Amino acid sequence: MKGCEKMKCPACGSRAVGKVGADQYYCWDCFVEYQYYGNNQAKLYMVEEDGSLVEY
């Protein structure tokens, strides 16, 4: 996957994305954290009020 594609949220398509870890990103528009693994599949998480992640 090209670097610019990782900067697009897989949930909403927004480019308002920031990197929060190694292959982990956060979308400021839909408030979803996601990471890429294996063959460029994205795993999505909702961020709870206490900061924990719940699979989306």
Z-matrix of the N, CA and C atoms (Angstrom, degrees):
N
C 1 1.455
C 2 1.515 1 108.75
N 3 1.283 2 116.13 1 137.18
C 4 1.458 3 121.17 2 178.93
C 5 1.518 4 110.26 3 -72.42
N 6 1.326 5 117.04 4 150.37
C 7 1.457 6 122.46 5 -178.73
C 8 1.515 7 113.29 6 -57.32
N 9 1.325 8 118.12 7 -37.59
C 10 1.461 9 120.11 8 -177.94
C 11 1.524 10 111.13 9 -69.48
N 12 1.330 11 118.79 10 -28.44
C 13 1.464 12 121.23 11 177.56
C 14 1.520 13 110.92 12 -69.51
N 15 1.333 14 117.16 13 -32.20
C 16 1.456 15 120.38 14 178.00
C 17 1.520 16 110.38 15 -68.44
N 18 1.304 17 117.85 16 -21.90
C 19 1.454 18 121.47 17 -178.67
C 20 1.528 19 111.47 18 -86.66
N 21 1.320 20 117.99 19 9.77
C 22 1.453 21 123.16 20 176.74
C 23 1.524 22 107.35 21 -113.41
N 24 1.317 23 116.85 22 126.70
C 25 1.459 24 120.60 23 -177.85
C 26 1.533 25 110.38 24 -64.20
N 27 1.344 26 117.81 25 127.18
C 28 1.464 27 119.53 26 179.05
C 29 1.525 28 112.85 27 -72.19
N 30 1.334 29 118.24 28 -15.30
C 31 1.468 30 121.48 29 -179.79
C 32 1.525 31 112.14 30 -85.18
N 33 1.355 32 116.54 31 -46.52
C 34 1.471 33 119.05 32 -174.37
C 35 1.529 34 113.73 33 -121.85
N 36 1.337 35 117.59 34 -10.11
C 37 1.457 36 120.79 35 178.64
C 38 1.525 37 114.66 36 84.51
N 39 1.319 38 116.90 37 1.87
C 40 1.464 39 121.40 38 -179.25
C 41 1.522 40 111.47 39 -68.15
N 42 1.312 41 115.62 40 154.62
C 43 1.465 42 121.13 41 174.93
C 44 1.533 43 111.49 42 -102.95
N 45 1.335 44 116.79 43 6.74
C 46 1.465 45 121.84 44 178.22
C 47 1.527 46 108.48 45 -83.70
N 48 1.334 47 114.88 46 67.66
C 49 1.456 48 122.67 47 -172.19
C 50 1.517 49 109.50 48 -121.80
N 51 1.327 50 115.97 49 140.83
C 52 1.458 51 121.11 50 175.82
C 53 1.519 52 109.78 51 -126.36
N 54 1.308 53 116.02 52 150.16
C 55 1.462 54 121.55 53 179.48
C 56 1.524 55 108.46 54 -86.66
N 57 1.343 56 117.27 55 129.24
C 58 1.457 57 121.57 56 -178.79
C 59 1.526 58 112.61 57 -115.70
N 60 1.321 59 117.73 58 -6.09
C 61 1.461 60 122.22 59 179.37
C 62 1.511 61 110.16 60 -175.46
N 63 1.324 62 115.50 61 -172.65
C 64 1.467 63 120.39 62 179.04
C 65 1.527 64 108.75 63 -66.52
N 66 1.309 65 116.93 64 111.35
C 67 1.469 66 123.80 65 -177.17
C 68 1.522 67 113.00 66 57.68
N 69 1.334 68 117.61 67 28.49
C 70 1.459 69 122.54 68 175.77
C 71 1.521 70 108.44 69 -121.15
N 72 1.342 71 115.29 70 135.77
C 73 1.456 72 121.52 71 -174.72
C 74 1.516 73 109.97 72 -135.57
N 75 1.343 74 116.33 73 159.36
C 76 1.459 75 122.76 74 179.31
C 77 1.522 76 108.75 75 -131.01
N 78 1.330 77 116.75 76 132.27
C 79 1.461 78 121.78 77 177.97
C 80 1.523 79 109.16 78 -97.37
N 81 1.316 80 116.44 79 122.85
C 82 1.463 81 122.23 80 -178.83
C 83 1.526 82 112.01 81 -79.42
N 84 1.314 83 117.99 82 -12.58
C 85 1.466 84 120.18 83 180.00
C 86 1.524 85 112.74 84 -89.17
N 87 1.336 86 117.77 85 -41.50
C 88 1.473 87 119.39 86 -179.24
C 89 1.526 88 112.41 87 -113.00
N 90 1.351 89 117.35 88 2.70
C 91 1.470 90 123.37 89 173.82
C 92 1.526 91 113.18 90 60.26
N 93 1.322 92 116.40 91 38.26
C 94 1.453 93 122.79 92 178.62
C 95 1.523 94 108.51 93 -110.48
N 96 1.326 95 116.04 94 136.57
C 97 1.459 96 120.88 95 172.03
C 98 1.522 97 106.57 96 -101.44
N 99 1.311 98 116.56 97 142.51
C 100 1.466 99 119.42 98 -179.58
C 101 1.513 100 110.25 99 -146.38
N 102 1.338 101 114.49 100 159.64
C 103 1.456 102 120.26 101 177.27
C 104 1.508 103 108.95 102 -140.65
N 105 1.311 104 115.18 103 153.23
C 106 1.456 105 121.73 104 177.51
C 107 1.510 106 108.80 105 -103.27
N 108 1.305 107 116.04 106 142.98
C 109 1.451 108 121.07 107 178.33
C 110 1.520 109 109.18 108 -147.48
N 111 1.336 110 115.69 109 163.98
C 112 1.465 111 121.57 110 175.38
C 113 1.510 112 113.85 111 51.10
N 114 1.313 113 115.58 112 -120.35
C 115 1.473 114 121.42 113 -176.42
C 116 1.518 115 111.90 114 -91.38
N 117 1.340 116 115.63 115 48.81
C 118 1.468 117 123.79 116 176.43
C 119 1.524 118 113.53 117 63.52
N 120 1.335 119 116.44 118 32.70
C 121 1.453 120 121.42 119 173.43
C 122 1.525 121 107.67 120 -86.56
N 123 1.321 122 116.45 121 140.01
C 124 1.462 123 120.76 122 179.70
C 125 1.519 124 109.87 123 -99.49
N 126 1.319 125 116.01 124 137.41
C 127 1.462 126 122.41 125 174.11
C 128 1.525 127 106.17 126 -111.91
N 129 1.332 128 116.96 127 125.29
C 130 1.463 129 122.64 128 -174.17
C 131 1.516 130 111.36 129 -102.36
N 132 1.336 131 115.83 130 144.72
C 133 1.458 132 122.39 131 178.83
C 134 1.515 133 109.87 132 -136.31
N 135 1.337 134 116.08 133 141.97
C 136 1.456 135 121.96 134 170.26
C 137 1.519 136 106.29 135 -91.84
N 138 1.332 137 116.87 136 139.70
C 139 1.459 138 121.24 137 178.35
C 140 1.528 139 108.10 138 -94.09
N 141 1.318 140 116.29 139 119.54
C 142 1.462 141 121.88 140 179.91
C 143 1.525 142 110.26 141 -77.56
N 144 1.323 143 117.14 142 167.69
C 145 1.469 144 122.30 143 -179.59
C 146 1.518 145 112.67 144 -58.68
N 147 1.342 146 116.64 145 -33.25
C 148 1.458 147 120.22 146 -179.55
C 149 1.536 148 113.21 147 -85.00
N 150 1.344 149 116.20 148 2.12
C 151 1.459 150 121.09 149 177.72
C 152 1.514 151 114.37 150 93.52
N 153 1.324 152 117.67 151 -5.51
C 154 1.459 153 119.73 152 179.11
C 155 1.530 154 109.83 153 -75.46
N 156 1.328 155 115.76 154 158.95
C 157 1.459 156 121.86 155 -178.97
C 158 1.515 157 110.41 156 -107.67
N 159 1.325 158 115.64 157 134.27
C 160 1.463 159 122.25 158 177.11
C 161 1.518 160 106.82 159 -120.81
N 162 1.334 161 116.61 160 129.92
C 163 1.463 162 120.12 161 -178.54
C 164 1.523 163 110.11 162 -58.66
N 165 1.312 164 116.18 163 134.93
C 166 1.475 165 124.43 164 -174.77
C 167 1.491 166 110.01 165 -90.24
